Amino acid sequence: MPLIKNIYISIFSALFLFSCNKFERLLKSTNYELKYEKAMEYYQKENYTRAYQLLEELIPVFKGTDRAETVYYHYAWCNYHLGDILLAQYHFKNFARQFPNSPKAEECYFMNAYCYFISGPKYDLDQTNTQNAIKEMQSFVDNFPESRRIDTCNLLIDEMRAKVEKKEFEILKLWYKIEDYKAAIVQAQNFIEDYPSGIYTEKAFDMLIRSYYLLAQKSVPEKKAERFNGVIDNYLKFINLYPNSSYISGLENLYLKAKKELNI
């Protein structure tokens, strides 16, 4: 049995070396028609590494020909399949720019945005890629309003906006936690303006009003009136927007104390 096993290993090794040597000879060849044929063959067999190597060489060779579009399209997808998402994003977008009339332009425009989406980090990290993905996805919707991918785009946009919203709310919570009430007020105001119907907006109002009150308590006399007025004004906005909120009882107490401080 060990002898048979060694024979199989030897045969496999020989075939592997032959295959590698054959591919190396292909890479060195100037037969571009054969390289194109083999690149498509490797791609169909999901051997994206070899397809990528051949296609990368063929891009300048077939530039301006009727094969340029096919070569570049498969090259972009090779980057995606090999896990180089940022490069794939670049090439998908570049394909859509270079071949705007191609039947594959819509697909590549979408994949450009989708690459941004899948490379977006968790909500607690920098959301630059997520913001870019939202812009690119919205651009796709605007440019291809009849696309069958519109529903998918809208779902992904909602998912990404929710992630950015959570990130912004976590920043607000952080300022409030470390008792930087000035920063908390600015962040809460911006959050409420950016997400008027958000899932965290009610709580953002609560933190805004509490921040105004706590900041007023620590303020010098000439600043107190302005900040207690911030409590009152925002409380009145809050009860108008959320008349049944569970936060009202706690905030009403601050509202009444602020009025008392101002002798209203």
N, C-alpha and C positions, 0 to 999 in steps of 0.2 A: 504493500500500500504506500509506504513512504516513497518508493521509486516512482510509482504512478503519479503521486502528488507532485513530485519534483519535475516530472515530464510536463504536466499541465502548467506548472509555474513557468517553466522554460518556454513553452509554446506561447503562453500569454505574454511573457516579457518580449519575446521575439516579435510578436504581432504588434505590441504596443510601440516598440522601437521602430518597426517598419512604418507604422502609421505616423509617428512623429517625424521620421525622416521624409516621408512622402509629403507631409504638410509643410515642412521646412523648404523642400524643393519648390512647392507651390508658391510660398511666400517670395522666393527669390526669382520666380518666373516673371517674364514680361508678357505672358499670355493672359491679357486682361479679360478676354471673353471667358476663358476657363475659370479665372478667379471669380468673376461675377457669377457664373453657374454654380461653383462650389460654395460661394458665400450664401446664395439662396438655399442651397441644399443643407448647409450647416444650420442655417437659421430655422428651416423647417424641422430639422431634427433636434432643435433646441440646444444646439451646441453654440451658445451665444459668444463664447470666448473666441473661438476660431472665426465665426462669422464677423465679429467685431474687428478682428485684425485685418481681414480681407477688405471689409467695407471701408474702413478708415483709409486704406490705400487707394480705394477706387473712387472716393469722393472727388478729388481733384482730376482724376483721369476722365471721369464721365461728366464733369461739369459742363453745362451747356448742351448736353445731349438728351435724348429722350429717356435715358436711363438714370439721369441725375436724381430725379424725384424718388424713384424706387430705392436707389442706393441710400439716399439720405434718410428716407423714412425708416428703413430697416436698421440703419445705424443708430437713429434716435431710440428705437425700441430696444436695441442691444444694450445701450447704456442703462435703460430702465430695468431690463431683466437681470443685468449684472449688479444691480443695486446702487449704481452711481446716480442717485435721484437728482442731485443738483445739476449735473451735466445733462441728464435726460431732459430736465425742465428747459434748460437753455436750448437744446437742439430741437425739442418739440416746438418751442416758440419761434425759433429761427426757421424751421420748416414752414410754418404757417405764413411767415413773412416772405420767404423766398418763393413759395408756391401757393399764393393766395387763391388761385383758381383750381387747385387740385381737389379731387373728391375727398382726399385725406386731410385737407386743411382744417376742417371742423374738428375732426378727431384729435389732431395734434394741438390745436388751440385749447381744447378741453384738457388734454393730458398735461399741457404746460401748467394750467391752474391746479390740476389734481396732484402734480408733483409737489407744488408748494404746500398743498393740504397735507399730504402724508409726511412731509418733512417738518411740519409744525410741531413744536415741543409741547410738553404738558403745560397746563394753565399757569403753573407757578414759575415758569421760566419766561425768558424774553419772547414776546409774541410778534416779532417783526415778520417772520415767515407767514404767520397766520394772517396778519394784516395784508400782506402781499397776496396771499391766496384769495382772500375776500375780494380784493380789487380785481385780480385776474379772473376769478369766477364770475364776478359781476360784469366784467368786460365781455366775457364769453356770452352771457345771457343777452347783453345789449347787441352783440354782433350776430348772434344766431338765435333770434327769438322764436323760430319755428323748430328748433332742434329737439330731438327726442330726449336729449340729455338735460333739458331745462329743469325738470322735476328733481333730478339728482343734484343739479347745481344748487337749487333753492334749499334742499335739505342740508347740503354741505355748508352753505353760507350760514344757515341758522345754527348749525352745530359750531361753526367757528366763531360766530358772534357771541354765542353763549360762553365759549371758552375765554374770549377776550373780556367779556363782561365780568366773569368770575375773577379773572386776574385783576381787573380794576377795583373790584370790590375788596379783594384781599389786601390791596394797597391801602384802601380806606381803613380797613380793620387794623392794619399795622400802625398807621398814624395814630389812630384812636387808642390802641393798646399802649403805645409808648408815651401817651399823653401830650403829643404834639398837636394841640387842638387847632392851631392856625392851619397847619397842613391838612388836618382832617376836614376842616370846613371847606377848604378849596377843593379837595378831592371829592367830597360829598356833593358839592354844588356841580362840579363837572360831571360826576357820575349820573346825577339826577337829570341833567340836561341831555347827556348822551343816551341814557336808557330810561326814558320816561315811563315805559311800560315793562321794565325789566323785572325779573323775579326777585332781585335784591333791592329794588328801589324803595320799597316801604321801609326796610331796615336802614337804608342809607339816610332816609329822612329822620329816622329815630336818632341815628348817630350824629347827624348834622345839628339837630336841636340840642342834644345833650352836649355836643362840643361847644356850641355857642354859650350855653349856660355855664359849663365848667370853665371856659375861657374868661367869661365875664366875672366869675368869682375871683379869679386870680389877677384881674386887670387893675391898672391904676384908675383912679376915679374918673378921669376924663374919657376913658375908653369903655367904662361899664355900660353907659346908656346905649351906645351903639350895639353892643353885643347882647344886652338883654332884649333890645328891640329885634335882634336877629332871632332870638328864641320865640318871641311873640309872632312875628311875621311868618316864620316857617311853620309854626304850630298851626296857624290859621290855614295856611296852604295845605298842610298835611290832613287836617280833619275834613277839609273840603274834598280832597282826593280819596281819602281812606276813612270814611265815616264809621266803618265797623271794625277798624283795626284793633288788634289786641294790644298795641302799644299806646293807645290813647290814654288810658288811666295813668300810666307812669308819666307821660309827657304833659298831661293836663296839670299835674302837680308842679312841674317846672314852669309851665306857662303862668300859673297863678303866682308863683314866687317871683317870676320876672316882673309881672305887673305890680306886685307889691314893692319891689325894689325901685320901680319907676313912679310909684305913687299914682298908678292909673286906676 
